[in-house]
Amino acid sequence: MLKILTLGSMDEQSNYVSTWLQIISVCAQELKHGSLIWKQSLEKDVRLWILSQTRGKRFILALGEIYRVVVVLGASAKLYKPWILSSSVDSAQLNVLFEECHALWSSSGLKEALLSISDPIGSEYFSTVEALTHSIEYVYNLDALALANLVFKGQEAVCQLSALTAGVVPGMKMVIWNGERYFLTLANLWANLISCDPPKLPLLHVG
């Protein structure tokens, strides 16, 4: 815990927590919208038709990637919990949004829709879905001790947004954006749904 508390100033730590809250809020909105569309498809009995279309598969995969962002930032919140407790950000609001995202994913049928995407000839979708679901489960099941071992005892690249190392999230690529490293999915979500400019976060020397 001492290692975590001494990473950056309290203002810098609070900046990270505020940014995570901003991203999780967007994820909750996207998952809510996606679950509503999926619910309507179930009511109209067009689920199988949607999943047979390339566009429909991409829609479900995109929602799966958004949920993976939730899980990744959930790992950040788990590891850097002392930041959240000492931050001026409302931790209760953050917890509510995490719970809302998990509930939307598990109760709306989106999880089952993702798992049902397959192709008998083994196209890109099967490997993509398999890697995505494995990545989600792996990160979700990491506890704070396992996360600390992965993040602080390795020499891997660190994502500027999540403050996690590459080994924490199997299957998620790292990219360079404005000179800093980011998980590709987090960078895409930020650029597409929040701002075309990178987040203004301090550079922390994790590891």
C-alpha positions as CSV (number, residue, x, y, z in Angstrom):
1,M,0.0,0.0,0.0
2,L,2.9,2.4,0.8
3,K,4.2,1.9,-2.8
4,I,0.8,2.9,-4.2
5,L,0.4,5.9,-1.9
6,T,3.8,7.3,-2.8
7,L,3.1,7.2,-6.6
8,G,2.5,10.8,-7.4
9,S,0.9,13.5,-5.4
10,M,-2.6,13.4,-4.0
11,D,-3.8,15.7,-6.7
12,E,-2.2,13.5,-9.4
13,Q,-3.8,10.4,-7.9
14,S,-7.2,12.2,-7.7
15,N,-6.7,13.2,-11.4
16,Y,-6.5,9.5,-12.3
17,V,-9.6,8.6,-10.2
18,S,-11.6,11.4,-11.9
19,T,-10.5,10.2,-15.3
20,W,-11.6,6.6,-14.5
21,L,-15.0,7.9,-13.3
22,Q,-15.4,9.8,-16.6
23,I,-14.6,6.7,-18.6
24,I,-16.8,4.4,-16.6
25,S,-19.7,6.9,-16.9
26,V,-19.4,6.7,-20.7
27,C,-19.1,2.9,-20.6
28,A,-22.3,2.7,-18.6
29,Q,-24.1,4.9,-21.1
30,E,-22.9,2.8,-24.0
31,L,-23.8,-0.5,-22.3
32,K,-27.2,0.9,-21.4
33,H,-27.9,1.9,-25.0
34,G,-26.6,-1.4,-26.3
35,S,-28.6,-3.5,-23.9
36,L,-31.8,-1.6,-24.9
37,I,-31.2,-2.3,-28.6
38,W,-30.5,-6.0,-27.8
39,K,-33.6,-6.2,-25.6
40,Q,-35.7,-4.9,-28.6
41,S,-34.1,-7.5,-30.9
42,L,-35.2,-10.2,-28.4
43,E,-38.7,-8.8,-28.3
44,K,-38.9,-8.7,-32.1
45,D,-37.3,-12.1,-32.4
46,V,-34.5,-10.9,-34.7
47,R,-31.6,-12.0,-32.5
48,L,-30.4,-14.8,-34.7
49,W,-30.7,-12.6,-37.8
50,I,-28.6,-9.8,-36.2
51,L,-25.9,-12.3,-35.1
52,S,-25.8,-13.7,-38.7
53,Q,-24.9,-10.3,-40.0
54,T,-21.3,-8.9,-40.0
55,R,-22.6,-5.6,-38.8
56,G,-24.5,-7.3,-35.9
57,K,-21.4,-9.3,-34.9
58,R,-19.3,-6.1,-34.9
59,F,-21.9,-4.4,-32.7
60,I,-21.8,-7.1,-30.1
61,L,-18.0,-7.3,-30.2
62,A,-17.8,-3.5,-29.7
63,L,-20.0,-3.8,-26.6
64,G,-17.8,-6.6,-25.4
65,E,-14.7,-4.4,-25.8
66,I,-16.5,-1.6,-23.9
67,Y,-17.2,-4.1,-21.1
68,R,-13.6,-5.1,-21.1
69,V,-12.7,-1.5,-20.5
70,V,-14.9,-1.6,-17.4
71,V,-13.2,-4.7,-16.2
72,V,-9.7,-3.2,-16.8
73,L,-10.6,-0.1,-14.9
74,G,-12.1,-2.2,-12.2
75,A,-8.7,-3.8,-11.9
76,S,-7.2,-0.3,-11.7
77,A,-9.7,0.6,-9.0
78,K,-8.9,-2.6,-7.1
79,L,-5.1,-2.1,-7.2
80,Y,-5.2,1.7,-6.5
81,K,-8.0,1.6,-4.0
82,P,-6.0,3.9,-1.6
83,W,-6.1,6.6,-4.3
84,I,-9.9,6.3,-4.4
85,L,-10.3,6.4,-0.6
86,S,-8.1,9.6,-0.3
87,S,-9.5,11.2,-3.5
88,S,-12.1,14.0,-3.5
89,V,-14.0,12.0,-6.1
90,D,-17.2,10.3,-4.8
91,S,-16.2,6.7,-4.4
92,A,-19.8,5.6,-4.0
93,Q,-20.6,7.0,-7.4
94,L,-17.7,5.1,-8.9
95,N,-18.9,1.9,-7.2
96,V,-22.4,2.3,-8.4
97,L,-21.3,2.8,-12.0
98,F,-19.1,-0.3,-11.9
99,E,-22.0,-2.3,-10.5
100,E,-24.4,-0.9,-13.1
101,C,-22.0,-1.9,-15.9
102,H,-21.6,-5.5,-14.6
103,A,-25.4,-5.8,-14.2
104,L,-26.1,-4.6,-17.7
105,W,-23.5,-7.0,-19.2
106,S,-24.7,-10.0,-17.2
107,S,-28.5,-9.5,-17.2
108,S,-29.2,-8.1,-20.6
109,G,-28.2,-11.1,-22.7
110,L,-25.2,-9.3,-24.2
111,K,-22.7,-11.7,-22.6
112,E,-24.6,-14.7,-24.1
113,A,-24.8,-12.9,-27.4
114,L,-21.0,-12.5,-27.5
115,L,-20.5,-16.1,-26.6
116,S,-22.9,-17.2,-29.3
117,I,-20.8,-15.6,-32.1
118,S,-19.1,-18.4,-34.0
119,D,-18.2,-19.5,-37.5
120,P,-17.9,-23.2,-38.5
121,I,-15.0,-22.4,-40.8
122,G,-13.1,-20.5,-38.0
123,S,-13.1,-17.0,-39.3
124,E,-11.8,-14.0,-37.4
125,Y,-14.8,-13.9,-35.2
126,F,-14.2,-17.1,-33.3
127,S,-10.6,-16.3,-32.3
128,T,-11.6,-12.7,-31.5
129,V,-14.5,-13.7,-29.3
130,E,-12.4,-16.4,-27.6
131,A,-9.5,-14.0,-26.9
132,L,-11.9,-11.3,-25.7
133,T,-13.9,-13.5,-23.3
134,H,-10.7,-15.1,-21.9
135,S,-9.2,-11.6,-21.4
136,I,-12.3,-10.4,-19.6
137,E,-12.4,-13.4,-17.2
138,Y,-8.7,-13.3,-16.5
139,V,-8.7,-9.6,-15.5
140,Y,-11.9,-9.8,-13.6
141,N,-10.6,-12.6,-11.4
142,L,-7.3,-10.9,-10.5
143,D,-7.2,-9.8,-6.8
144,A,-5.2,-6.9,-5.5
145,L,-2.2,-9.0,-4.6
146,A,-2.0,-10.6,-8.0
147,L,-2.3,-7.2,-9.6
148,A,0.4,-5.8,-7.5
149,N,2.8,-8.6,-8.4
150,L,2.1,-8.1,-12.1
151,V,2.4,-4.3,-12.0
152,F,5.2,-3.6,-9.5
153,K,7.5,-6.6,-10.0
154,G,7.7,-6.5,-13.8
155,Q,9.5,-4.4,-16.4
156,E,6.5,-4.2,-18.8
157,A,5.1,-1.1,-20.5
158,V,2.5,0.7,-18.5
159,C,-0.8,2.1,-19.9
160,Q,-1.0,5.8,-19.1
161,L,-4.8,5.6,-18.6
162,S,-5.2,2.5,-16.5
163,A,-1.8,2.6,-14.7
164,L,-1.6,-1.2,-15.4
165,T,1.1,-3.1,-17.2
166,A,0.6,-5.0,-20.4
167,G,0.7,-8.4,-18.7
168,V,-2.4,-7.6,-16.7
169,V,-4.6,-7.6,-19.8
170,P,-3.8,-10.5,-22.2
171,G,-4.8,-9.9,-25.8
172,M,-5.0,-6.1,-25.6
173,K,-2.4,-4.3,-27.6
174,M,-0.5,-1.2,-26.5
175,V,-0.2,1.8,-28.8
176,I,1.9,5.0,-28.6
177,W,-0.3,8.2,-28.5
178,N,1.3,11.6,-28.2
179,G,4.4,9.9,-26.9
180,E,2.7,7.8,-24.2
181,R,1.7,4.2,-24.1
182,Y,-2.0,3.2,-23.9
183,F,-4.0,0.1,-24.2
184,L,-5.5,0.3,-27.7
185,T,-9.1,-0.2,-26.6
186,L,-8.9,2.4,-23.9
187,A,-7.3,4.9,-26.3
188,N,-9.9,4.3,-29.0
189,L,-12.8,4.7,-26.5
190,W,-11.3,7.9,-25.2
191,A,-10.7,9.3,-28.7
192,N,-14.1,8.3,-30.1
193,L,-16.4,9.1,-27.1
194,I,-14.6,11.6,-24.9
195,S,-12.0,13.7,-26.5
196,C,-9.7,13.7,-29.6
197,D,-6.9,14.9,-27.3
198,P,-5.2,12.5,-25.0
199,P,-6.1,12.6,-21.3
200,K,-4.1,15.0,-19.2
201,L,-2.6,12.6,-16.7
202,P,0.8,12.7,-14.9
203,L,3.5,10.3,-15.9
204,L,3.9,7.8,-13.0
205,H,6.9,5.6,-12.6
206,V,5.2,2.3,-11.9
207,G,7.3,-0.8,-11.5
